[in-house]
């Protein structure tokens, strides 16, 4: 029969079977999830001795402590401790061994094993075997085996189970308060009032990680001027590109007949970011002023520098001194008529309130 399918309630002439061999089981079960330790890291911190399969070394003997895992489609439990001896290395070169959980279909069991590497001037750990129907290995530790039988040491390579990713229609940041640490959540924006966005609930709380759909519109404020500009003259776009990291661009355009000058109580014109910037460090952005009509006795194109104020969305704007270039930067004091200001960049936001 060229077509096989399983498991069904009864065997039939169409290729269906009500029983499976261990090889058939593995073909199904390895697709249900990757190899992993059966534990979720939900606490804010752990000592190494708190973790499953914690391993100690005495001479050349490694003692692996209790743990549970899913390996190559099979479940494994170590209820006590398991010891084994790392083979000598009398050569002049170090080697790296790996401690693995091995699902071996020829034995019909999962067991701990050590796989020895090759001594070399720059030793490389052996890769685990992953063969359906044969041996399937999951690495849990590396063993540094120095030259001339010097003392060995063990370092963890444990990989753990994590909560499944979730999605919610809206209010994802609030919904995340009920999720386990280590959960990724997606706001599907089914009310279409923002954008599809991914977030992460971790040790530091909930944080937006990236915008998955269209970027967000925002209206930058343009402040410290004698006059204000309408919303249509102030445009911006932004998105989350990584945890606590924003990419943005803004455009502020003066009127055709009049510009904006700084008010008497301030020394600069300012603009705003879409999200407050990280506070302790000042972040700097580049911009351009396009002034095609040479208004305000300023060049047709010149650079504008912006730096973020502490724990704020406000930007302080600077420009090269138009009269004495050797004096460096002055406060940006005039947006000339018909001119347009552009600023863009990437920055660390302040979602954690630092």
ZIFEN-V327564 format. One record per residue. NEAR is the number of other C-alpha atoms within 8 Angstrom. D_LAST is the distance of its C-alpha to the last C-alpha in Angstrom with 1 decimal. Layout:
NEAR&D_LAST / NEAR&D_LAST
//
This chain:
4&65.4 / 4&63.0 / 6&60.5 / 8&58.8 / 8&56.3 / 9&55.2 / 9&54.8 / 10&56.9 / 6&58.9 / 7&62.1 / 9&63.4 / 7&65.1 / 5&67.0 / 5&64.1 / 11&62.3 / 13&60.3 / 14&60.0 / 10&59.2 / 7&58.4 / 10&56.2 / 6&56.6 / 8&53.7 / 10&53.5 / 8&53.3 / 10&50.7 / 13&48.5 / 10&48.9 / 9&47.5 / 11&44.9 / 12&43.1 / 8&42.1 / 7&40.3 / 7&37.3 / 9&36.5 / 11&37.1 / 11&34.4 / 13&34.0 / 10&34.5 / 9&31.2 / 8&27.7 / 8&24.7 / 7&23.1 / 7&21.7 / 5&18.3 / 4&20.3 / 7&24.0 / 6&26.4 / 6&28.9 / 5&31.7 / 7&30.3 / 8&30.7 / 10&34.0 / 9&36.5 / 11&35.0 / 9&37.6 / 8&39.0 / 11&41.4 / 6&44.5 / 6&46.6 / 10&47.0 / 10&46.5 / 12&43.4 / 11&42.9 / 11&40.8 / 12&39.6 / 12&39.7 / 11&37.9 / 12&38.5 / 11&38.1 / 13&39.4 / 18&41.3 / 13&43.3 / 15&43.9 / 11&44.9 / 9&43.3 / 10&43.3 / 8&42.9 / 10&43.2 / 6&43.9 / 6&44.5 / 9&44.2 / 9&45.8 / 8&46.8 / 7&48.1 / 7&49.0 / 8&47.7 / 6&50.7 / 5&51.5 / 12&50.5 / 7&53.1 / 9&52.6 / 6&51.1 / 11&48.1 / 15&45.1 / 17&44.6 / 16&41.9 / 14&42.9 / 15&41.1 / 13&41.3 / 14&41.7 / 13&42.5 / 13&45.7 / 14&47.2 / 11&50.8 / 11&53.1 / 6&56.2 / 5&55.3 / 8&53.9 / 7&50.9 / 12&47.4 / 8&47.3 / 9&45.2 / 8&46.4 / 9&45.7 / 9&46.3 / 10&47.2 / 12&46.0 / 10&48.1 / 11&48.1 / 9&47.1 / 6&45.9 / 5&42.6 / 12&42.7 / 9&41.4 / 11&40.8 / 11&43.3 / 4&42.2 / 9&42.7 / 7&45.7 / 9&45.2 / 7&48.6 / 9&49.5 / 7&52.6 / 9&52.3 / 13&49.5 / 14&45.8 / 13&43.3 / 10&39.6 / 12&38.1 / 13&36.2 / 12&36.3 / 14&37.4 / 12&39.7 / 11&39.9 / 14&43.6 / 12&44.3 / 12&47.7 / 9&50.6 / 10&49.5 / 7&46.6 / 8&44.1 / 11&42.3 / 8&38.7 / 11&36.9 / 7&33.5 / 7&32.1 / 8&32.3 / 9&31.7 / 8&30.7 / 10&29.8 / 9&30.4 / 9&27.6 / 9&27.5 / 6&29.3 / 8&27.4 / 8&27.6 / 9&27.9 / 11&27.8 / 10&29.2 / 9&26.2 / 8&23.3 / 13&22.2 / 9&18.6 / 6&20.3 / 9&23.0 / 10&20.6 / 8&20.1 / 5&23.6 / 8&23.4 / 8&23.4 / 11&20.5 / 12&21.4 / 14&22.7 / 11&22.6 / 14&23.3 / 13&24.7 / 14&24.8 / 11&28.4 / 12&28.2 / 6&31.7 / 6&31.5 / 6&30.8 / 5&28.4 / 6&25.7 / 13&25.9 / 12&26.2 / 14&22.7 / 13&21.7 / 15&18.8 / 12&18.1 / 17&17.6 / 9&16.5 / 8&15.1 / 6&11.5 / 6&13.1 / 11&14.3 / 12&13.3 / 12&15.8 / 14&17.3 / 12&20.1 / 13&22.4 / 8&25.8 / 7&27.9 / 7&28.1 / 9&25.2 / 9&24.0 / 8&25.5 / 9&23.5 / 8&24.8 / 12&22.9 / 8&23.3 / 13&25.2 / 8&24.8 / 10&26.4 / 11&29.8 / 9&33.1 / 6&33.6 / 8&31.6 / 8&32.1 / 6&32.8 / 7&30.7 / 5&33.3 / 10&32.5 / 15&28.8 / 13&28.0 / 12&25.1 / 11&24.4 / 13&21.4 / 11&20.6 / 13&18.2 / 10&19.6 / 9&17.5 / 9&14.4 / 12&11.5 / 12&14.1 / 14&16.1 / 12&19.6 / 13&21.0 / 11&23.9 / 12&25.0 / 12&28.5 / 11&29.4 / 10&33.2 / 15&35.1 / 8&38.3 / 7&41.6 / 6&43.1 / 9&40.3 / 13&36.9 / 13&33.9 / 12&33.7 / 13&31.0 / 9&31.6 / 6&32.9 / 4&29.8 / 8&27.5 / 10&27.9 / 12&26.3 / 17&26.1 / 12&22.8 / 12&21.8 / 10&18.9 / 11&17.1 / 9&17.3 / 8&13.6 / 11&10.8 / 16&9.7 / 14&6.8 / 11&6.4 / 7&7.6 / 6&10.5 / 10&13.0 / 8&14.5 / 8&18.3 / 10&20.6 / 11&24.4 / 12&26.7 / 11&30.4 / 13&32.5 / 10&35.8 / 14&38.3 / 9&41.6 / 7&43.6 / 9&42.6 / 11&41.6 / 7&40.2 / 5&41.9 / 8&39.2 / 7&39.7 / 10&40.0 / 9&37.0 / 10&34.3 / 10&30.8 / 14&27.7 / 11&24.4 / 12&21.1 / 11&17.8 / 13&14.5 / 12&13.4 / 10&10.1 / 12&7.7 / 10&11.1 / 12&13.7 / 11&16.2 / 12&18.1 / 12&20.2 / 14&23.5 / 12&25.9 / 12&29.4 / 11&32.0 / 11&34.3 / 6&37.3 / 4&39.7 / 7&38.8 / 9&37.0 / 5&36.9 / 6&34.6 / 8&31.8 / 9&29.4 / 8&29.7 / 10&27.6 / 11&28.5 / 9&30.8 / 10&33.1 / 11&33.1 / 13&36.9 / 13&39.1 / 15&39.4 / 15&36.4 / 12&33.5 / 12&30.1 / 11&28.3 / 12&24.8 / 11&23.3 / 9&20.9 / 8&18.3 / 9&14.6 / 9&11.2 / 11&9.7 / 13&6.4 / 7&8.0 / 6&5.6 / 6&3.8 / 8&0.0
//
